[in-house]
């Protein structure tokens, strides 16, 4: 019985580690997408964006959704 409990503990620990790695990776990817999106908005933007205006934030949110959709399409069409 002790062996089963030990195996369960190891499996739970492994699952927690896997979940943590996945969560941290997703957070990092989201942060990087946001950072690069903002850079490209300023570099290629037709609008003269200022980070303090509503137009910037609205456009950024809309483009972020589009980026995620495109990522999803590319991942699913491999």
Secondary structure, DSSP 4 states (H G I P E B T S, - for coil): -HHHHHHHHHHHHHHHHHHHHHHHHHHHHHHHHHHHHHHHHHHH-SS---TTSHHHHHHHHHHHHHHHHHHHHHHHT-
